Amino acid sequence: MSSPINNDDSTKIIKLKTQDNQTFEVEESILTNQLKLLKIMAEDDCTRDVIPVPNVDGKTFAMITEWCRKHDNPCVTEEEQNELKKWDDSFLDVDQSTLLNLLLATNYLDCEKLFNQLCDKAASMIRGKQPEEIRETFNITNDFTPEEEAEIRNQNPWAFQ
C-alpha cells in the first residue's frame, strides 16, 4: 500500500482517478472542505491509494477542483466577494452538456455549494419559459400524445400561465 504524497509544506496530496482514467493529485484540504464524499473517505482512511471517481470524467473533475480551490479561502473584503462573484459567473457560463456533467458530478461528490450554484443556473435557463420552450432549450422530446397533453393542461392550468 502506498503512502500519501506530501509536498514541501507537508500538505497531504490525494490521488484520484476519473472514469476516463485521468489521474489528479489534489490537496486533501481542498477536497475535504468542499466534497463531502471525499471528506468521509478521508475520515475513514480510504485515501492511501488512488481513489476511483467512476462517475466523473476528467474534464468535469478538473473544473470542480478549480472551483474548490477558488472557494477554499473565505473572501474577507467586499472587493474579494465581488471578484469571486464575477469569477463564478464566468465559471458557470458553460454549454448545456458541461452544465449537466457538472450537476451530475457535484451531486455524486456531494459538493453542495457548487451543486446549488449549478441548480440556480439551470433554473435561470427555464424561468419564465413555456413547456415547449423548455423542451427546445434542453432538447427534450415531447412524449405525450396531443390528447394527454390537453388533459394535463386542463388539470393544471396554473402551470401553463
C-alpha positions as CSV (number, residue, x, y, z in Angstrom):
1,M,0.0,0.0,0.0
2,S,1.5,3.4,-1.0
3,S,1.7,6.3,1.4
4,P,0.1,9.7,0.7
5,I,2.2,12.1,-1.2
6,N,3.4,15.1,0.7
7,N,4.7,18.3,-0.9
8,D,7.2,20.7,0.6
9,D,4.9,22.2,3.2
10,S,3.7,18.8,4.2
11,T,0.2,19.2,2.7
12,K,-1.3,15.8,2.1
13,I,-2.0,15.2,-1.6
14,I,-4.7,12.7,-2.6
15,K,-4.6,10.9,-5.9
16,L,-7.9,10.4,-7.8
17,K,-8.6,8.6,-11.0
18,T,-11.7,9.6,-13.1
19,Q,-13.8,7.4,-15.3
20,D,-11.7,8.2,-18.3
21,N,-8.5,7.1,-16.4
22,Q,-7.2,10.6,-15.8
23,T,-5.3,10.9,-12.6
24,F,-5.4,14.0,-10.4
25,E,-3.3,14.9,-7.4
26,V,-5.3,17.3,-5.2
27,E,-4.6,18.7,-1.8
28,E,-6.6,16.8,0.8
29,S,-7.8,20.1,2.5
30,I,-9.3,21.3,-0.8
31,L,-11.2,18.0,-1.3
32,T,-12.4,17.6,2.3
33,N,-13.5,21.2,2.6
34,Q,-15.8,21.1,-0.4
35,L,-16.5,17.5,-1.4
36,K,-18.4,15.6,1.4
37,L,-17.9,12.2,-0.2
38,L,-14.2,12.6,-0.2
39,K,-14.2,14.0,3.3
40,I,-15.9,10.8,4.5
41,M,-13.4,8.7,2.6
42,A,-10.5,10.7,4.2
43,E,-12.0,10.3,7.7
44,D,-12.3,6.5,7.1
45,D,-8.7,6.5,6.0
46,C,-9.6,5.4,2.4
47,T,-7.2,7.9,0.8
48,R,-4.0,6.0,0.9
49,D,-4.1,4.7,-2.6
50,V,-5.6,6.2,-5.8
51,I,-9.3,6.9,-5.2
52,P,-11.5,6.0,-8.1
53,V,-14.1,8.5,-9.1
54,P,-16.1,6.4,-11.5
55,N,-19.0,8.7,-12.2
56,V,-16.9,11.8,-13.2
57,D,-14.9,12.4,-16.3
58,G,-11.5,14.2,-16.2
59,K,-12.7,17.5,-17.8
60,T,-15.5,17.8,-15.3
61,F,-13.3,16.8,-12.3
62,A,-10.7,19.4,-13.3
63,M,-13.4,22.1,-13.4
64,I,-14.7,21.0,-9.9
65,T,-11.3,21.1,-8.4
66,E,-10.7,24.5,-9.9
67,W,-13.9,25.7,-8.3
68,C,-12.9,24.1,-5.0
69,R,-9.5,25.8,-5.0
70,K,-11.1,29.2,-5.8
71,H,-13.6,28.8,-2.9
72,D,-11.1,27.3,-0.4
73,N,-10.2,30.6,1.2
74,P,-13.0,32.8,2.5
75,C,-13.5,36.2,1.0
76,V,-13.0,38.9,3.6
77,T,-13.5,42.2,1.8
78,E,-16.4,43.3,-0.4
79,E,-14.0,43.6,-3.3
80,E,-12.9,40.0,-2.9
81,Q,-16.5,38.9,-2.7
82,N,-17.3,40.8,-5.9
83,E,-14.3,39.3,-7.7
84,L,-15.4,35.8,-6.7
85,K,-18.9,36.5,-7.9
86,K,-17.6,37.6,-11.3
87,W,-15.4,34.5,-11.4
88,D,-18.4,32.3,-10.5
89,D,-20.5,33.9,-13.2
90,S,-17.8,33.2,-15.8
91,F,-17.2,29.7,-14.5
92,L,-20.9,28.9,-14.8
93,D,-21.1,30.2,-18.3
94,V,-20.9,26.8,-19.9
95,D,-22.8,24.8,-22.6
96,Q,-25.7,22.5,-21.5
97,S,-23.7,19.3,-21.8
98,T,-21.0,20.7,-19.5
99,L,-23.7,22.0,-17.1
100,L,-25.3,18.6,-16.9
101,N,-22.0,16.8,-16.3
102,L,-21.2,19.3,-13.6
103,L,-24.6,18.8,-12.0
104,L,-24.3,15.0,-12.0
105,A,-20.7,15.1,-10.7
106,T,-21.3,17.6,-7.9
107,N,-24.3,15.6,-6.8
108,Y,-22.3,12.4,-6.8
109,L,-19.3,14.0,-4.9
110,D,-21.7,15.9,-2.6
111,C,-20.3,19.3,-3.4
112,E,-23.3,21.2,-2.0
113,K,-22.2,24.8,-2.7
114,L,-21.3,24.3,-6.3
115,F,-24.3,22.0,-6.9
116,N,-26.6,24.8,-5.6
117,Q,-24.9,27.3,-7.9
118,L,-25.4,24.9,-10.8
119,C,-29.1,24.4,-9.9
120,D,-29.6,28.1,-9.8
121,K,-28.0,28.4,-13.3
122,A,-30.3,25.6,-14.7
123,A,-33.3,27.2,-13.0
124,S,-32.5,30.6,-14.6
125,M,-32.4,28.8,-18.0
126,I,-36.1,27.7,-17.7
127,R,-37.5,30.6,-15.6
128,G,-40.5,32.2,-17.3
129,K,-40.5,29.8,-20.3
130,Q,-43.4,27.7,-21.6
131,P,-43.0,23.9,-21.7
132,E,-42.4,24.0,-25.4
133,E,-39.5,26.5,-24.9
134,I,-38.0,24.4,-22.2
135,R,-38.2,21.3,-24.4
136,E,-36.4,23.2,-27.1
137,T,-33.8,24.6,-24.8
138,F,-32.9,21.2,-23.4
139,N,-33.7,19.1,-26.5
140,I,-36.4,17.2,-24.7
141,T,-38.8,15.1,-26.8
142,N,-42.5,15.6,-26.0
143,D,-43.7,12.0,-25.5
144,F,-47.3,13.0,-24.7
145,T,-50.0,12.5,-27.3
146,P,-51.9,15.6,-28.1
147,E,-54.8,14.2,-26.0
148,E,-52.6,13.5,-23.0
149,E,-51.1,17.0,-23.2
150,A,-54.6,18.6,-23.4
151,E,-55.7,16.6,-20.4
152,I,-52.6,17.7,-18.4
153,R,-53.2,21.4,-19.4
154,N,-56.8,21.1,-18.3
155,Q,-55.9,19.5,-14.9
156,N,-53.1,22.0,-14.2
157,P,-53.9,25.3,-15.8
158,W,-51.8,27.2,-13.3
159,A,-48.6,25.6,-14.7
160,F,-49.2,26.9,-18.2
161,Q,-49.9,30.6,-17.4
